Amino acid sequence: MKRFAVYCLIPALAAACATSPVALTDAKPVPTDRVFAFGQPIDGPSGQLVVVRDQGAFGAACPIAVYVDGVVAAHFRTSETLTLHLAPGPHVIGAGPSGGGMCSWSNEAAHRREIAHTVQAGTQAKMRLSITQQGLYQITPTGF
């Protein structure tokens, strides 16, 4: 009977650690004290990049830093969103560890994941932040 209970418990624990997407309507805004750049409209042509972090237990204790062209834009906690205002053209959007203690890494840049994104004036794109069960940071386009 104990063996059966253990086999039933493992999938339940794994499911509890998984993250899942958050609809923009359900996400909370990133507080202004954790927004460092790109959070305000800019003069001239611009596009918007809406970033939302998944909900779930895995990695929930640690904020995720979002970068635009190597500049820290904000630190996200679970179920938070922020609209970034960017100049049109190509940008490198990154996500990686942020914080101290158990949330820090000896070489933060080595754990950062980056993707290319081209901003078009007058448009809005959406990206999702998550941490895999292997502890890898992800930033991906999303339809949520």
Contact map, one row per residue, 1 for C-alpha under 8 A:
111110000000000000000000000000000000000000000000000000000000000000000000000000000000000000000000000000000000000000000000000000000000000000000000
111111000000000000000000000000000000000000000000000000000000000000000000000000000000000000000000000000000000000000000000000000000000000000000000
111111100000000000000000000000000000000000000000000000000000000000000000000000000000000000000000000000000000000000000000000000000000000000000000
111111110000000000000000000000000000000000000000000000000000000000000000000000000000000000000000000000000000000000000000000000000000000000000000
111111111000000000000000000000000000000000000000000000000000000000000000000000000000000000000000000000000000000000000000000000000000000000000000
011111111100000000000000000000000000000000000000000000000000000000000000000000000000000000000000000000000000000000000000000000000000000000000000
001111111110000000000000000000000000000000000000000000000000000000000000000000000000000000000000000000000000000000000000000000000000000000000000
000111111111000000000000000000000000000000000000000000000000000000000000000000000000000000000000000000000000000000000000000000000000000000000000
000011111111100000000000000000000000000000000000000000000000000000000000000000000000000000000000000000000000000000000000000000000000000000000000
000001111111110000000000000000000000000000000000000000000000000000000000000000000000000000000000000000000000000000000000000000000000000000000000
000000111111111000000000000000000000000000000000000000000000000000000000000000000000000000000000000000000000000000000000000000000000000000000000
000000011111111100000000000000000000000000000000000000000000000000000000000000000000000000000000000000000000000000000000000000000000000000000000
000000001111111110000000000000000000000000000000000000000000000000000000000000000000000000000000000000000000000000000000000000000000000000000000
000000000111111111000000000000000000000000000000000000000000000000000000000000000000000000000000000000000000000000000000000000000000000000000000
000000000011111111000000000000000000000000000000000000000000000000000000000000000000000000000000000000000000000000000000000000000000000000000000
000000000001111111000000000000000000000000000000000000011100000000000000000000000000000000000000000000000000000000000000000000000000000000000000
000000000000111111100000000000000000000000000000000000011100000000000000000000000000000000000000000000000000000000000000000000000000100000000000
000000000000011111110000000000000000000000000000000000011100000000000000000000000000000000000000000000000000000000000000000000000001100000000000
000000000000000011111000000000000000000000000000000001111100000000000000000000000000000000000000000000000000000000000000000000000111000000000000
000000000000000001111100000000000000000000000000000001110000000000000000000000000000000000000000000000000000000000000000000000000000000000000000
000000000000000000111110000000000000000000000000000011100000000000000000000000000000000000000000000000000000000000000000000000010000000000000001
000000000000000000011111011000000000000000000000000111100000000000000000000000100000000000000000000000000000000000000000000000000000000000000001
000000000000000000001111111000000000000000000000000000000000000000000000000000000000000000000000000000000000000000000000000000000000000000000001
000000000000000000000111111000000000000000000000000100000000000000000000000000001000000000000000000000000000000000000000000000000000000000000001
000000000000000000000011111000000000000000000000000000000000000000000000000000000000000000000000000000000000000000000000000000000000000000000000
000000000000000000000111111100000000000000000000000000000000000000000000000000100000000000000000000000000000000000000000000000000000000000000000
000000000000000000000111111110000000000000000000000100000000000000000000000000111000000000000000000000000000000000000000000000000000000000000000
000000000000000000000000011111000000000000000000000000000000000000000000000000111000000000000000000000000000000000000000000000000000000000000000
000000000000000000000000001111100000000000000000000000000000000000000000000000011100000000000000000000000000000000000000000000000000000000000000
000000000000000000000000000111110110000000000000000000000000000000000000011110011100000000000000000000000000000000000000000000000000000000000000
000000000000000000000000000011111110000000000000000000000000000000000000000000000000000000000000000000000000000000000000000000000000000000000000
000000000000000000000000000001111110000000000000000000000000000000000000000000000000000000000000000000000000000000000000000000000000000000000000
000000000000000000000000000000111111000000000000000000000000000000000000000000000000000000000000000000000000000000000000000000000000000000000000
000000000000000000000000000001111111000000000000000000000000000000000000011100000000000000000000000000000000000000000000000000000000000000000000
000000000000000000000000000001111111101000000000000000000000000000000000111000000000000000000000000000000000000000000000000000000000000000000000
000000000000000000000000000000001111111000000000000000000000000000000001110000000000000000000000000000000000000000000000000000000000000000000000
000000000000000000000000000000000011111100000000000000000000000000000011110000000000000000000000000000000000000000000000000000000000000000000000
000000000000000000000000000000000001111110000000000000000000000000000000100000000001110000000000000000000000000000000000000000000000000000000000
000000000000000000000000000000000011111110000000000000000000000000000000100000000111100000000000000000000000000000000000000000000000000000000000
000000000000000000000000000000000000111111000000000000000000000000000000000000000001100000000000000000000000000000000000000000000000000000000000
000000000000000000000000000000000000011111100100000000000000000000000000000000000000100000000000000000000000000000000000000000000000000000000000
000000000000000000000000000000000000000111111100000000000000000000000000000000000000111000000000000000000000000000000000000000000000000000000000
000000000000000000000000000000000000000011111100000000000000000000000000000000000000000000000000000000000000000000000000000000000000000000000000
000000000000000000000000000000000000000001111100000000000000000000000000000000000000000000000000000000000000000000000000000000000000000000000000
000000000000000000000000000000000000000001111110000000000000000000000000000000000000001100000000000000000000000000000000110000000000000000000000
000000000000000000000000000000000000000011111111000000000000000000000000000000000000111100000000000000000000000000000011110000000000000000000000
000000000000000000000000000000000000000000001111100000000000000000000000000000000000111100000000000000000000000000000011111100000000000000000000
000000000000000000000000000000000000000000000111110000000000000000000000000000000011110000000000000000000000000000000010011110000000000000000000
000000000000000000000000000000000000000000000011111000000000000000000000000000000011110000000000000000000000000000000010000111100000000000000000
000000000000000000000000000000000000000000000001111100000000000000000000000000001111000000000000000000000000000000000000000111100000000000000000
000000000000000000000000000000000000000000000000111110000000000000000000000000001111000000000000000000000000000000000000000001111000000000000000
000000000000000000000101001000000000000000000000011111000000000000000000000000111100000000000000000000000000000000000000000001111000000000000000
000000000000000000001100000000000000000000000000001111100000000000000000000111111000000000000000000000000000000000000000000000011100000000000000
000000000000000000111100000000000000000000000000000111110000000000000000000001110000000000000000000000000000000000000000000000011100000000000000
000000000000000000111100000000000000000000000000000011111001000000000000000001100000000000000000000000000000000000000000000000000000000000000000
000000000000000111110000000000000000000000000000000001111111000000000000000001000000000000000000000000000000000000000000000000000000000000000000
000000000000000111100000000000000000000000000000000000111111000000000000000000000000000000000000000000000000000000000000000000000000000000000000
000000000000000111100000000000000000000000000000000000011111000000000000000000000000000000000000000000000000000000000000000000000011100000000000
000000000000000000000000000000000000000000000000000000011111110000000000000000000000000000000000000000000000000000000000000000000010001000000000
000000000000000000000000000000000000000000000000000000111111111000000000000011000000000000000000000000000000000000000000000000000000000000000000
000000000000000000000000000000000000000000000000000000000011111000000000000010000000000000000000000000100000000000000000000000000000000000000000
000000000000000000000000000000000000000000000000000000000011111100000000000010000000000000000000111001100000000000000000000000000000000000000000
000000000000000000000000000000000000000000000000000000000001111110000000001111000000000000000000111000100000000000000000000000000000000000000000
000000000000000000000000000000000000000000000000000000000000011111000000001110000000000000000011110000000000000000000000000000001000000000000000
000000000000000000000000000000000000000000000000000000000000001111100001111100000000000000000011110000000000000000000000000000000000000000000000
000000000000000000000000000000000000000000000000000000000000000111110001111100000000000000001111000000000000000000000000000000000000000000000000
000000000000000000000000000000000000000000000000000000000000000011111111110000000000000000011110000000000000000000000000000000000000000000000000
000000000000000000000000000000000000000000000000000000000000000001111111100000000000000000111100000000000000000000000000000000000000000000000000
000000000000000000000000000000000000000000000000000000000000000000111110000000000000000000111100000000000000000000000000000000000000000000000000
000000000000000000000000000000000000000000000000000000000000000000111111000000000000000000011100000000000000000000000000000000000000000000000000
000000000000000000000000000000000000100000000000000000000000000000111111100000000000000000000000000000000000000000000000000000000000000000000000
000000000000000000000000000000000001100000000000000000000000000011110111110000000000000000000000000000000000000000000000000000000000000000000000
000000000000000000000000000000000011111000000000000000000000000011110011111000000000000000000000000000000000000000000000000000000000000000000000
000000000000000000000000000001000111100000000000000000000000000011100001111100000000000000000000000000000000000000000000000000000000000000000000
000000000000000000000000000001000110000000000000000000000000001111000000111110000000000000000000010000000000000000000000000000000000000000000000
000000000000000000000000000001000100000000000000000010000000001111000000011111011000000000000000000000000000000000000000000000000000000000000000
000000000000000000000000000001000000000000000000000010000001111100000000001111110000000000000000000000000000000000000000000000000000000000000000
000000000000000000000000000000000000000000000000000011110001001000000000000111110000000000000000000000000000000000000000000000000000000000000000
000000000000000000000100011100000000000000000000000111100000000000000000000011111000000000000000000000000000000000000000000000000000000000000000
000000000000000000000000001111000000000000000000000111000000000000000000000111111100000000000000000000000000000000000000000000000000000000000000
000000000000000000000001001111000000000000000000011110000000000000000000000100111110000000000000000000000000000000000000000000000000000000000000
000000000000000000000000000011000000001000000000011100000000000000000000000000011111000000000000000000000000000000000000000000000000000000000000
000000000000000000000000000000000000001000000001111000000000000000000000000000001111100000000000000000000000000000000000000000000000000000000000
000000000000000000000000000000000000011100000001111000000000000000000000000000000111110000000000000000000000000000000000000000000000000000000000
000000000000000000000000000000000000011111000111100000000000000000000000000000000011111000000000000000000000000000000000000000000000000000000000
000000000000000000000000000000000000010001000111100000000000000000000000000000000001111100000000000000000000000000000010000000000000000000000000
000000000000000000000000000000000000000001001110000000000000000000000000000000000000111110000000000000000000000000000010100000000000000000000000
000000000000000000000000000000000000000000001110000000000000000000000000000000000000011111000000000000000000000000000111100000000000000000000000
000000000000000000000000000000000000000000000000000000000000000000000000000000000000001111100000000000000000000000000111000000000000000000000000
000000000000000000000000000000000000000000000000000000000000000000000000000000000000000111110000000000000000000000011110000000000000000000000000
000000000000000000000000000000000000000000000000000000000000000000011000000000000000000011111000000000000000000000011110000000000000000000000000
000000000000000000000000000000000000000000000000000000000000000000111100000000000000000001111100000000000000000001111000000000000000000000000000
000000000000000000000000000000000000000000000000000000000000000001111100000000000000000000111110000000000000000001111000000000000000000000100000
000000000000000000000000000000000000000000000000000000000000000001111100000000000000000000011111000000000000000111100000000000000000000000100000
000000000000000000000000000000000000000000000000000000000000000111100000000000000000000000001111100000000000000111000000000000001000000011100000
000000000000000000000000000000000000000000000000000000000000000111000000000000000000000000000111110000000001101110000000000000000000000010000000
000000000000000000000000000000000000000000000000000000000000011110000000000000000000000000000011111000111001001100000000000000000000000010000000
000000000000000000000000000000000000000000000000000000000000011110000000001000000000000000000001111100110000000000000000000000000000000000000000
000000000000000000000000000000000000000000000000000000000000011000000000000000000000000000000000111110110000000000000000000000000000000000000000
000000000000000000000000000000000000000000000000000000000000000000000000000000000000000000000000011111110000000000000000000000000000000000000000
000000000000000000000000000000000000000000000000000000000000000000000000000000000000000000000000001111110000000000000000000000000000000000000000
000000000000000000000000000000000000000000000000000000000000010000000000000000000000000000000000000111111000000000000000000000000000000000000000
000000000000000000000000000000000000000000000000000000000000111000000000000000000000000000000000111111111000000000000000000000000000000000000000
000000000000000000000000000000000000000000000000000000000000000000000000000000000000000000000000111111111101000000000000000000000000000000000000
000000000000000000000000000000000000000000000000000000000000000000000000000000000000000000000000100001111111001000000000000000000000000000000000
000000000000000000000000000000000000000000000000000000000000000000000000000000000000000000000000000000011111000000000000000000000000000000000000
000000000000000000000000000000000000000000000000000000000000000000000000000000000000000000000000000000001111111000000000000000000000000000000000
000000000000000000000000000000000000000000000000000000000000000000000000000000000000000000000001100000011111111100000000000000000000000000000000
000000000000000000000000000000000000000000000000000000000000000000000000000000000000000000000001000000000011111100000000000000000000000000000000
000000000000000000000000000000000000000000000000000000000000000000000000000000000000000000000000000000000011111100000000000000000000000000000000
000000000000000000000000000000000000000000000000000000000000000000000000000000000000000000000001100000001011111110000000000000000000000110000000
000000000000000000000000000000000000000000000000000000000000000000000000000000000000000000000111100000000001111111000000000000000000000010000000
000000000000000000000000000000000000000000000000000000000000000000000000000000000000000000000111000000000000001111100000000000000000000011100000
000000000000000000000000000000000000000000000000000000000000000000000000000000000000000000011110000000000000000111110000000000000000000000100000
000000000000000000000000000000000000000000000000000000000000000000000000000000000000000000011100000000000000000011111000000000000000000000110000
000000000000000000000000000000000000000000000000000000000000000000000000000000000000000001111000000000000000000001111100000000000000000000000000
000000000000000000000000000000000000000000000000000000000000000000000000000000000000000001111000000000000000000000111110000000000000000000000000
000000000000000000000000000000000000000000000000000000000000000000000000000000000000000111100000000000000000000000011111000000000000000000000000
000000000000000000000000000000000000000000000111100000000000000000000000000000000000011111100000000000000000000000001111101000000000000000000000
000000000000000000000000000000000000000000000110000000000000000000000000000000000000000110000000000000000000000000000111111000000000000000000000
000000000000000000000000000000000000000000001110000000000000000000000000000000000000001100000000000000000000000000000011111000000000000000000000
000000000000000000000000000000000000000000001111000000000000000000000000000000000000000000000000000000000000000000000001111100000000000000000000
000000000000000000000000000000000000000000000011000000000000000000000000000000000000000000000000000000000000000000000011111110000000000000000000
000000000000000000000000000000000000000000000011110000000000000000000000000000000000000000000000000000000000000000000000011111000000000000000000
000000000000000000000000000000000000000000000001110000000000000000000000000000000000000000000000000000000000000000000000001111100000000000001000
000000000000000000000000000000000000000000000000111100000000000000000000000000000000000000000000000000000000000000000000000111110000000000001111
000000000000000000000000000000000000000000000000111100000000000000000000000000000000000000000000000000000000000000000000000011111000000000111100
000000000000000000001000000000000000000000000000001111000000000000000000000000000000000000000000000000000000000000000000000001111100000001111100
000000000000000000000000000000000000000000000000001111000000000100000000000000000000000000000010000000000000000000000000000000111110000011110000
000000000000000000100000000000000000000000000000000011000000000000000000000000000000000000000000000000000000000000000000000000011111000011100000
000000000000000000100000000000000000000000000000000000000110000000000000000000000000000000000000000000000000000000000000000000001111111111000000
000000000000000001100000000000000000000000000000000000000100000000000000000000000000000000000000000000000000000000000000000000000111111111000000
000000000000000011000000000000000000000000000000000000000100000000000000000000000000000000000000000000000000000000000000000000000011111100000000
000000000000000000000000000000000000000000000000000000000000000000000000000000000000000000000000000000000000000000000000000000000011111100000000
000000000000000000000000000000000000000000000000000000000010000000000000000000000000000000000000000000000000000000000000000000000011111110000000
000000000000000000000000000000000000000000000000000000000000000000000000000000000000000000000000000000000000001000000000000000000011111111000000
000000000000000000000000000000000000000000000000000000000000000000000000000000000000000000000011100000000000001110000000000000001111001111100000
000000000000000000000000000000000000000000000000000000000000000000000000000000000000000000000010000000000000000010000000000000011111000111110000
000000000000000000000000000000000000000000000000000000000000000000000000000000000000000000001110000000000000000011100000000000111100000011111000
000000000000000000000000000000000000000000000000000000000000000000000000000000000000000000000000000000000000000000100000000000111000000001111100
000000000000000000000000000000000000000000000000000000000000000000000000000000000000000000000000000000000000000000000000000011110000000000111110
000000000000000000000000000000000000000000000000000000000000000000000000000000000000000000000000000000000000000000000000000001110000000000011111
000000000000000000000000000000000000000000000000000000000000000000000000000000000000000000000000000000000000000000000000000001000000000000001111
000000000000000000001111000000000000000000000000000000000000000000000000000000000000000000000000000000000000000000000000000001000000000000000111
